[in-house]
């Protein structure tokens, strides 16, 4: 079996996940964060402190944080590492190609190494820990000696059912970042509109629907996740909270008790890059199914 290296992007939040996911053998391509005139690698930013600062940031329109693509040199550094250390294959699990040009950039640079490495660039069609979970799964299967073609099928199986849905309790950063403009922004603020957001199967992040007031939106979020879990047993899925700041998350934890929702996995904070578009008031759920032996791969 070829020696294979698994690579992720920092938006997958593996570095913010429980310690068991933090595998030094998984190489991470850092995405950028531009904040107050400086550029950082997002995985080197204290995420909790970053979101706390956004809650009280003065003149946010003038100091708006923005995410940026991975740098070509960082991608080449990892591919060069693979070559220098005797790897023959690289599997890269990337954040949704809809959210960033990083996926296309990695594909382009991979062509430079066609005579040295077999490189598979996988579009997770999502971000945050659902993306990181796919990367972790790929590494687990590599360690078991599963062929790359079968690994991709396993990732595809999980990807078909994975979910990331949440609410932005305040519209401020959606407006500052231009996701809500003009009349929609004005009416949204005036009427306390709160969007329920999620990814579709093409990896596009958008509004599922809008609800009046954050509290009502959190109730709708709970109603939304229950049928997605269905009658699946807890050992056959992981359900966890994804959040940027703790204010909305704590309210969600109280409301979900009314619906009998029990998460079975530790919460994972969203990384600063993707989170900069939402601001510090996002909370929701990540859901990934675990394939049972009686479930066909295809």
KEKE-3310 file (N, C-alpha, C; in steps of 0.2 Angstrom, whole numbers, plus 5000, padded with zeros to 4 digits):
npx = (5004:5003:5012:5003:4997:4987:4978:4971:4960:4962:4949:4942:4942:4949:4959:4952:4944:4940:4954:4957:4955:4966:4978:4995:5000:4991:4991:4989:4982:4983:4970:4967:4965:4959:4961:4958:4968:4978:4985:4982:4986:4972:4971:4980:4975:4967:4952:4941:4944:4944:4930:4925:4930:4924:4911:4911:4917:4923:4917:4914:4912:4923:4933:4931:4932:4939:4939:4952:4959:4969:4986:4997:5010:5010:5002:5011:5022:5017:5015:5028:5033:5027:5033:5047:5047:5044:5031:5018:5005:4993:4979:4968:4956:4945:4937:4921:4919:4911:4912:4925:4940:4950:4949:4949:4962:4971:4968:4974:4988:4991:4993:5005:5013:5011:5019:5025:5017:5002:4988:4973:4960:4947:4931:4923:4910:4906:4909:4918:4917:4910:4917:4930:4928:4926:4939:4946:4940:4945:4959:4958:4954:4964:4974:4969:4972:4963:4959:4961:4951:4940:4940:4935:4922:4917:4918:4909:4897:4895:4895:4883:4873:4877:4876:4875:4867:4861:4858:4859:4859:4860:4859:4870:4883:4881:4875:4885:4895:4889:4880:4867:4857:4852:4835:4831:4840:4837:4824:4825:4833:4824:4812:4817:4821:4827:4838:4838:4851:4860:4869:4867:4866:4875:4885:4882:4880:4866:4851:4838:4826:4817:4814:4804:4812:4826:4824:4812:4818:4827:4819:4813:4825:4828:4816:4819:4831:4827:4819:4829:4838:4830:4825:4837:4849:4859:4872:4875:4877:4884:4881:4882:4886:4889:4897:4899:4900:4896:4884:4872:4873:4871:4858:4852:4855:4846:4834:4833:4831:4817:4813:4819:4831:4847:4863:4877:4891:4906:4905:4910:4919:4917:4929:4939:4939:4928:4919:4919:4911:4898:4898:4898:4887:4882:4874:4872:4869:4880:4879:4883:4881:4886:4891:4883:4886:4877:4873:4873:4887:4886)
npy = (4994:5011:5025:5036:5053:5063:5078:5093:5108:5123:5128:5117:5115:5106:5109:5115:5106:5091:5083:5071:5071:5078:5076:5074:5069:5073:5085:5103:5115:5132:5144:5162:5176:5192:5206:5221:5228:5219:5203:5186:5169:5159:5148:5151:5161:5166:5159:5161:5173:5181:5181:5186:5199:5204:5206:5218:5227:5242:5254:5243:5242:5249:5241:5228:5210:5199:5184:5175:5167:5152:5152:5150:5146:5140:5129:5122:5120:5109:5099:5098:5093:5081:5074:5075:5066:5054:5051:5044:5047:5059:5065:5077:5086:5098:5114:5119:5122:5132:5142:5147:5150:5142:5128:5127:5132:5123:5112:5117:5119:5106:5100:5103:5094:5082:5072:5067:5065:5056:5065:5068:5079:5083:5089:5095:5101:5109:5117:5121:5110:5098:5097:5095:5083:5074:5074:5069:5056:5051:5050:5040:5029:5028:5024:5011:5005:5006:5006:5021:5024:5018:5025:5038:5034:5031:5044:5051:5045:5049:5062:5064:5064:5073:5088:5105:5116:5132:5147:5165:5175:5189:5202:5210:5207:5200:5210:5220:5213:5212:5203:5204:5217:5234:5236:5224:5222:5233:5231:5218:5221:5230:5222:5212:5201:5184:5173:5156:5146:5136:5122:5118:5103:5106:5113:5126:5139:5146:5154:5145:5148:5162:5169:5177:5185:5179:5169:5162:5158:5149:5139:5134:5129:5118:5111:5108:5100:5088:5079:5076:5068:5057:5040:5035:5027:5033:5029:5028:5040:5057:5071:5088:5104:5119:5134:5152:5162:5162:5166:5165:5151:5146:5149:5141:5128:5128:5129:5117:5107:5107:5099:5087:5085:5078:5081:5071:5073:5082:5101:5111:5125:5137:5141:5157:5162:5158:5161:5175:5181:5179:5183:5185:5178:5166:5150:5133:5116:5102:5088:5071:5056:5039:5026:5010:4993:4986:4994:4999:5004:5011)
npz = (5000:4996:5003:5012:5014:5024:5022:5029:5029:5038:5042:5045:5059:5067:5076:5086:5091:5101:5110:5105:5091:5086:5077:5074:5062:5053:5041:5040:5030:5032:5032:5029:5040:5040:5050:5057:5049:5049:5044:5048:5051:5052:5061:5071:5079:5094:5096:5104:5111:5100:5096:5107:5107:5095:5100:5106:5098:5092:5080:5070:5056:5050:5055:5050:5051:5040:5030:5021:5007:5006:5005:4991:4993:5005:5003:4993:5002:5010:5000:4996:5008:5008:4997:5001:5012:5008:5004:4993:4990:4992:5001:5001:5011:5009:5013:5008:4991:4987:4997:4996:4986:4989:4987:4972:4970:4977:4969:4957:4960:4963:4951:4947:4953:4948:4942:4954:4965:4969:4970:4978:4979:4989:4990:5003:5004:5014:5030:5045:5060:5054:5042:5046:5053:5042:5037:5048:5048:5035:5038:5048:5041:5031:5040:5043:5031:5021:5004:4993:4984:4990:5002:4998:4994:5006:5013:5004:5008:5021:5018:5012:5021:5031:5042:5045:5053:5059:5069:5066:5079:5079:5067:5063:5058:5047:5039:5039:5032:5020:5016:5019:5012:5010:5009:5014:5025:5033:5036:5042:5054:5060:5062:5070:5063:5061:5054:5049:5045:5034:5025:5008:4997:4987:4993:4996:5007:5015:5018:5026:5031:5037:5053:5066:5079:5089:5099:5095:5083:5088:5093:5081:5075:5084:5081:5068:5068:5074:5065:5056:5062:5064:5067:5071:5081:5095:5095:5081:5076:5077:5086:5089:5096:5087:5087:5089:5098:5116:5121:5113:5111:5125:5127:5117:5123:5134:5128:5120:5129:5131:5120:5121:5116:5115:5114:5109:5108:5111:5111:5097:5093:5080:5067:5066:5053:5044:5053:5055:5046:5051:5064:5082:5087:5083:5084:5083:5076:5072:5063:5060:5052:5056:5048:5048:5049:5042:5032:5015:5006:4994)
capx = (5000:5006:5012:4998:4997:4980:4979:4965:4961:4961:4942:4939:4942:4952:4963:4947:4940:4943:4961:4957:4955:4971:4983:5000:5001:4987:4994:4984:4983:4980:4967:4969:4960:4962:4957:4961:4974:4983:4983:4984:4983:4966:4972:4984:4971:4963:4945:4937:4945:4942:4923:4923:4931:4919:4905:4911:4921:4921:4917:4915:4912:4929:4937:4928:4936:4937:4943:4955:4961:4975:4992:5000:5016:5008:5000:5017:5026:5014:5016:5035:5035:5025:5038:5053:5046:5042:5024:5016:4999:4990:4972:4966:4949:4944:4931:4916:4922:4907:4914:4932:4943:4955:4948:4952:4969:4974:4968:4979:4994:4992:4995:5013:5016:5008:5025:5029:5012:4995:4984:4965:4957:4940:4927:4918:4904:4903:4915:4918:4919:4908:4923:4936:4926:4928:4946:4948:4938:4950:4965:4957:4953:4971:4978:4967:4974:4958:4961:4959:4944:4935:4939:4931:4916:4915:4917:4903:4892:4894:4893:4876:4869:4880:4872:4877:4862:4861:4855:4863:4854:4860:4861:4875:4889:4878:4874:4892:4898:4885:4875:4860:4858:4847:4828:4831:4844:4833:4818:4828:4834:4818:4807:4821:4822:4833:4839:4840:4855:4862:4872:4863:4870:4880:4890:4880:4877:4861:4845:4833:4820:4818:4810:4804:4815:4830:4821:4808:4822:4830:4814:4813:4831:4826:4811:4823:4836:4824:4818:4836:4841:4825:4825:4844:4852:4864:4879:4875:4878:4887:4877:4886:4884:4894:4895:4905:4900:4892:4877:4866:4873:4868:4850:4850:4855:4840:4828:4833:4828:4810:4812:4822:4837:4853:4869:4882:4898:4908:4904:4916:4919:4918:4935:4938:4938:4921:4915:4919:4905:4892:4899:4899:4880:4879:4874:4868:4871:4883:4876:4886:4880:4891:4888:4882:4889:4871:4871:4877:4891:4883)
capy = (5000:5017:5029:5042:5059:5066:5085:5097:5115:5125:5129:5111:5116:5101:5111:5117:5100:5087:5081:5064:5073:5082:5071:5078:5067:5077:5092:5108:5121:5138:5150:5168:5181:5199:5210:5228:5230:5214:5196:5181:5162:5159:5143:5154:5166:5163:5160:5163:5180:5184:5182:5191:5206:5206:5208:5225:5230:5249:5255:5237:5243:5251:5236:5222:5205:5195:5178:5175:5160:5149:5154:5145:5144:5135:5122:5119:5117:5103:5094:5097:5089:5074:5072:5074:5061:5047:5049:5043:5049:5065:5066:5084:5087:5105:5117:5120:5126:5138:5147:5149:5148:5137:5121:5127:5134:5117:5108:5120:5117:5099:5098:5104:5088:5075:5067:5065:5063:5056:5070:5068:5085:5082:5095:5093:5104:5111:5120:5119:5103:5093:5096:5092:5076:5070:5074:5064:5049:5049:5048:5034:5024:5027:5020:5004:5002:5006:5010:5028:5024:5016:5031:5043:5032:5032:5051:5053:5042:5053:5069:5064:5065:5078:5094:5111:5121:5136:5154:5171:5179:5196:5202:5215:5205:5199:5217:5223:5209:5213:5197:5207:5224:5239:5236:5218:5224:5238:5227:5213:5224:5233:5217:5207:5194:5180:5168:5149:5145:5129:5121:5113:5097:5108:5116:5133:5141:5151:5155:5140:5152:5168:5169:5183:5185:5174:5164:5158:5154:5143:5134:5131:5125:5112:5107:5106:5094:5081:5074:5075:5063:5052:5035:5033:5027:5038:5026:5028:5047:5062:5077:5092:5111:5123:5141:5157:5165:5157:5169:5161:5144:5144:5149:5135:5123:5128:5127:5110:5103:5106:5095:5081:5084:5077:5080:5065:5074:5089:5106:5114:5132:5139:5145:5164:5164:5157:5164:5182:5183:5178:5187:5181:5176:5160:5144:5128:5109:5098:5081:5067:5049:5034:5020:5004:4987:4983:5000:4999:5010:5015)
capz = (5000:4995:5009:5011:5019:5024:5023:5029:5029:5045:5043:5048:5066:5070:5081:5091:5093:5107:5109:5101:5084:5085:5075:5071:5056:5048:5040:5040:5026:5035:5029:5032:5043:5040:5055:5059:5045:5049:5041:5052:5050:5057:5067:5076:5082:5099:5093:5110:5112:5094:5096:5113:5105:5090:5103:5109:5093:5091:5073:5066:5049:5048:5057:5049:5050:5033:5029:5015:5004:5008:5001:4987:4996:5011:4999:4991:5007:5012:4995:4996:5013:5006:4993:5004:5017:5005:5003:4986:4989:4997:5001:5004:5013:5009:5014:5002:4986:4986:5001:4996:4980:4991:4983:4965:4971:4978:4962:4952:4962:4963:4944:4947:4957:4945:4941:4960:4969:4967:4974:4978:4982:4991:4992:5009:5003:5021:5034:5052:5061:5049:5037:5050:5054:5036:5037:5053:5045:5030:5041:5052:5036:5029:5045:5042:5025:5016:4997:4993:4981:4995:5007:4995:4994:5013:5014:5001:5011:5026:5016:5009:5027:5036:5042:5049:5053:5065:5068:5068:5083:5077:5060:5062:5054:5040:5036:5038:5027:5013:5015:5019:5010:5008:5012:5018:5031:5037:5039:5047:5060:5063:5064:5074:5059:5063:5049:5050:5040:5033:5019:5004:4995:4983:4997:4997:5013:5014:5023:5026:5031:5042:5059:5070:5085:5090:5103:5090:5078:5091:5093:5075:5075:5087:5077:5061:5069:5076:5059:5052:5066:5063:5072:5071:5088:5096:5093:5074:5073:5082:5086:5093:5095:5083:5089:5089:5105:5121:5123:5109:5113:5131:5126:5114:5127:5138:5124:5117:5134:5130:5114:5122:5111:5119:5110:5111:5107:5113:5106:5094:5091:5073:5067:5065:5046:5042:5058:5054:5042:5055:5070:5088:5090:5080:5087:5080:5077:5067:5063:5055:5053:5056:5044:5051:5044:5037:5027:5009:5005:4988)
cpx = (5004:5006:5008:4998:4990:4981:4972:4966:4959:4953:4939:4939:4945:4956:4958:4943:4943:4950:4961:4957:4961:4977:4989:5002:4996:4989:4988:4986:4980:4976:4968:4963:4963:4958:4961:4968:4979:4981:4986:4982:4978:4967:4977:4981:4967:4956:4941:4938:4943:4935:4921:4924:4926:4912:4905:4915:4918:4922:4918:4915:4919:4935:4935:4933:4934:4942:4946:4958:4967:4980:4995:5006:5015:5006:5006:5021:5023:5016:5023:5037:5033:5031:5045:5053:5043:5035:5022:5010:4997:4983:4970:4959:4949:4938:4927:4919:4917:4909:4921:4935:4949:4955:4951:4960:4973:4974:4973:4986:4996:4994:5002:5016:5014:5013:5028:5024:5006:4991:4977:4963:4950:4937:4922:4911:4901:4910:4914:4919:4916:4914:4929:4934:4928:4935:4949:4946:4943:4956:4964:4957:4960:4975:4976:4969:4969:4960:4958:4952:4939:4934:4935:4924:4913:4914:4911:4897:4890:4892:4886:4871:4871:4876:4876:4871:4862:4857:4860:4858:4854:4862:4867:4880:4887:4877:4881:4896:4895:4881:4868:4861:4852:4841:4828:4835:4840:4827:4820:4829:4828:4813:4811:4820:4828:4833:4841:4844:4858:4865:4867:4868:4876:4885:4888:4877:4872:4856:4840:4826:4821:4812:4810:4807:4820:4828:4817:4812:4825:4825:4813:4819:4830:4822:4814:4827:4833:4823:4824:4839:4837:4826:4832:4846:4858:4871:4880:4876:4882:4883:4880:4884:4890:4892:4901:4905:4895:4885:4871:4867:4870:4860:4848:4850:4849:4834:4827:4831:4821:4808:4815:4828:4843:4859:4874:4889:4899:4906:4910:4915:4920:4925:4934:4936:4931:4916:4914:4914:4899:4892:4898:4892:4877:4879:4870:4871:4875:4880:4880:4884:4886:4888:4889:4885:4883:4869:4876:4881:4889:4876)
cpy = (5006:5021:5035:5047:5062:5074:5088:5104:5118:5126:5123:5111:5110:5103:5114:5111:5096:5084:5075:5065:5076:5078:5075:5075:5070:5084:5097:5114:5127:5142:5156:5172:5188:5203:5216:5229:5225:5207:5191:5174:5161:5153:5145:5160:5163:5164:5163:5170:5184:5186:5187:5198:5208:5209:5215:5229:5237:5250:5248:5238:5245:5245:5229:5216:5201:5189:5179:5168:5158:5152:5149:5142:5139:5128:5119:5116:5110:5098:5093:5092:5082:5071:5070:5068:5055:5046:5049:5046:5055:5065:5072:5085:5094:5107:5118:5124:5132:5144:5150:5147:5143:5131:5121:5128:5127:5112:5110:5118:5110:5096:5099:5098:5081:5070:5064:5062:5061:5060:5070:5074:5084:5088:5093:5095:5107:5115:5118:5112:5097:5092:5093:5085:5071:5069:5068:5057:5047:5047:5041:5028:5023:5023:5013:5001:5002:5009:5017:5028:5022:5022:5036:5041:5033:5040:5054:5051:5047:5060:5070:5066:5071:5084:5099:5116:5126:5143:5159:5175:5186:5197:5207:5213:5203:5205:5220:5219:5209:5207:5199:5215:5228:5237:5229:5219:5228:5234:5222:5216:5227:5228:5211:5200:5191:5174:5162:5148:5138:5128:5116:5108:5100:5112:5124:5134:5147:5150:5149:5143:5157:5167:5175:5181:5178:5168:5159:5154:5148:5137:5130:5127:5118:5107:5104:5100:5088:5076:5072:5069:5056:5047:5032:5033:5031:5035:5026:5036:5051:5068:5082:5100:5114:5130:5146:5160:5161:5160:5165:5154:5142:5145:5143:5129:5122:5126:5120:5105:5101:5101:5088:5080:5083:5076:5074:5066:5081:5095:5108:5121:5133:5143:5152:5166:5164:5161:5172:5185:5183:5182:5182:5179:5171:5154:5139:5121:5107:5091:5077:5060:5044:5028:5014:4998:4985:4989:4999:5005:5014:5013)
cpz = (5000:5002:5008:5016:5018:5026:5024:5029:5036:5047:5046:5055:5070:5076:5087:5094:5098:5105:5104:5093:5082:5083:5071:5064:5050:5047:5038:5035:5029:5030:5032:5035:5043:5045:5057:5056:5045:5046:5046:5049:5055:5063:5072:5080:5088:5098:5098:5111:5106:5094:5101:5111:5100:5094:5105:5104:5092:5083:5069:5059:5046:5050:5056:5047:5043:5033:5022:5013:5007:5003:4997:4990:5002:5008:4997:4996:5009:5007:4995:5002:5012:5002:4996:5009:5014:5004:4995:4985:4994:4996:5005:5005:5014:5011:5008:4997:4984:4991:5000:4989:4982:4987:4976:4965:4972:4972:4957:4954:4962:4956:4943:4950:4954:4944:4948:4965:4966:4972:4973:4982:4983:4993:4997:5008:5010:5024:5041:5054:5057:5044:5040:5052:5048:5035:5042:5051:5040:5033:5045:5047:5032:5034:5045:5036:5020:5010:4997:4989:4986:5000:5004:4995:5002:5015:5010:5004:5017:5024:5014:5015:5032:5036:5046:5048:5060:5064:5069:5072:5082:5070:5058:5057:5047:5036:5034:5032:5020:5012:5015:5017:5010:5013:5017:5025:5036:5040:5044:5054:5064:5066:5068:5070:5061:5058:5051:5044:5040:5026:5015:5001:4990:4987:4998:5003:5012:5019:5021:5026:5037:5047:5063:5077:5086:5094:5099:5085:5081:5092:5087:5073:5078:5083:5070:5062:5070:5070:5055:5056:5065:5069:5073:5079:5089:5094:5085:5071:5079:5081:5091:5092:5091:5085:5088:5095:5110:5122:5120:5111:5120:5131:5122:5118:5132:5134:5121:5122:5133:5124:5115:5118:5116:5114:5113:5110:5109:5108:5103:5091:5083:5072:5065:5058:5044:5047:5058:5050:5046:5061:5076:5091:5086:5084:5083:5081:5071:5068:5058:5057:5053:5053:5048:5046:5040:5032:5021:5008:4999:4987)
residu = (UNK:UNK:UNK:UNK:UNK:UNK:UNK:UNK:UNK:UNK:UNK:UNK:UNK:UNK:UNK:UNK:UNK:UNK:UNK:UNK:UNK:UNK:UNK:UNK:UNK:UNK:UNK:UNK:UNK:UNK:UNK:UNK:UNK:UNK:UNK:UNK:UNK:UNK:UNK:UNK:UNK:UNK:UNK:UNK:UNK:UNK:UNK:UNK:UNK:UNK:UNK:UNK:UNK:UNK:UNK:UNK:UNK:UNK:UNK:UNK:UNK:UNK:UNK:UNK:UNK:UNK:UNK:UNK:UNK:UNK:UNK:UNK:UNK:UNK:UNK:UNK:UNK:UNK:UNK:UNK:UNK:UNK:UNK:UNK:UNK:UNK:UNK:UNK:UNK:UNK:UNK:UNK:UNK:UNK:UNK:UNK:UNK:UNK:UNK:UNK:UNK:UNK:UNK:UNK:UNK:UNK:UNK:UNK:UNK:UNK:UNK:UNK:UNK:UNK:UNK:UNK:UNK:UNK:UNK:UNK:UNK:UNK:UNK:UNK:UNK:UNK:UNK:UNK:UNK:UNK:UNK:UNK:UNK:UNK:UNK:UNK:UNK:UNK:UNK:UNK:UNK:UNK:UNK:UNK:UNK:UNK:UNK:UNK:UNK:UNK:UNK:UNK:UNK:UNK:UNK:UNK:UNK:UNK:UNK:UNK:UNK:UNK:UNK:UNK:UNK:UNK:UNK:UNK:UNK:UNK:UNK:UNK:UNK:UNK:UNK:UNK:UNK:UNK:UNK:UNK:UNK:UNK:UNK:UNK:UNK:UNK:UNK:UNK:UNK:UNK:UNK:UNK:UNK:UNK:UNK:UNK:UNK:UNK:UNK:UNK:UNK:UNK:UNK:UNK:UNK:UNK:UNK:UNK:UNK:UNK:UNK:UNK:UNK:UNK:UNK:UNK:UNK:UNK:UNK:UNK:UNK:UNK:UNK:UNK:UNK:UNK:UNK:UNK:UNK:UNK:UNK:UNK:UNK:UNK:UNK:UNK:UNK:UNK:UNK:UNK:UNK:UNK:UNK:UNK:UNK:UNK:UNK:UNK:UNK:UNK:UNK:UNK:UNK:UNK:UNK:UNK:UNK:UNK:UNK:UNK:UNK:UNK:UNK:UNK:UNK:UNK:UNK:UNK:UNK:UNK:UNK:UNK:UNK:UNK:UNK:UNK:UNK:UNK:UNK:UNK:UNK:UNK:UNK:UNK:UNK:UNK:UNK:UNK:UNK:UNK:UNK:UNK:UNK:UNK:UNK:UNK:UNK:UNK)
# end
